[in-house]
Amino acid sequence: MERKQWFIDRIGKRVWRNITCECCHCQLLMSTGILVRDEFHANYLSEMEAECGYKYYDSKEEMENIELNN
């Protein structure tokens, strides 16, 4: 529930996802981030994080720092 609320709190803001592959779609998401549009989208992103192992961050810099150190 804590992560679901994290996404809801970011409605109208951008979040960044960890790098999953080198395809153009993932690279675009990495460079521009994902705009959390509404509560439905926030719930979807929360489910994707849990099911697919994605990790979302508040900024590109935060994502790069954490991902590079792991």
N, C-alpha and C positions, 0 to 999 in steps of 0.2 A: 504494500500500500504506500510505503514511503516514496518509492520511485515513481509510482503512478502520480502522486501529488507533485513530485518534482516536475514532471512533464506538464501537468495542468498549470502550475505556477509560471510556466514559460510560454503560455499561449500568447501569440503576437510577437514572439521573440525567435531568434535563430539559435539552433543547437548544432553541434558538430558530432559526427559519428566516427568511430575508429575506422581505420583503413581496413577494408575486407578483401580487396583485390585491386588489380590495376586497370580494370575496364573504365571506359570513358564516363559511365554513369557514376561509379564510386568515386572517381577522381573529381567529378563535378561537385558531388555532395561534400567531399572533403574540402574543396576550395571555397564553396559558397555557403555551406551550412544548409540546414533544413528549417524552414519557417514553420513553427507549430501553429497551425491555422485555427483550430478550435478544439473543444473537449474530445470530440470523436477522434481527431487526429492525434491528440495527446495520448488517448487510450491505446490507439493503434501502435504508436511508437513505443509505449511501455511494453506492450505485448511482444513486439518485435525484439526488443532488448532481451526479454526473458527467454523467448523461444529460439532466437538465432545467435545469441551470444554477443550482440552488438553492445557497445558502450557509448553513451552520449555524454557530451560535455557542454559547458557554457560558452566556451570560446575555442577557436582554432588553436590558440597558443596553449591552452590547458590540455587539449587533446594531444597535441604534439609532444609536450613535456612529459605527460604521463605515459603515452604509448612508446616513446623512445626510451624511457627508463625501465620499461618492463621487458 
